[in-house]
């Protein structure tokens, strides 16, 4: 995977907004809530996203994964090197993160978005 491929996955999802935060993080959001973050300065390039509470311990200890700095308490993981991440797994994990974040939006916001 590379940054462009991850960006394509994220932007294929409905209502996604993109923003640069903290000087070097490419952030993908739905209703201003983050679901995927790419560290543009990290070498190798890393990506972080939310995972289900029940899967966090298993995923965060897999090879090429670790708890996401500052976000681990909210069950976010970091893929240390995106080049070692296979496209099907990236698509699954990013879409899963999107759905987890979308599910936490208020009923009002979901209604405004039509989701």
SULNORCOR-V471211 format. One record per run of one state. SS is the DSSP state (h for helix, s for strand, l for the rest). FROM is the first residue (numbers start at 1). TO is the last residue. If there is no record, write none. Layout:
SS FROM TO
SS FROM TO
//
This chain:
l 1 2
h 3 11
l 12 15
s 16 21
l 22 24
s 25 30
l 31 32
s 33 39
l 40 45
s 46 50
l 51 52
h 53 60
l 61 64
s 65 67
l 68 71
h 72 74
l 75 75
s 76 79
l 80 81
h 82 84
l 85 86
h 87 103
l 104 106
h 107 113
l 114 115
//
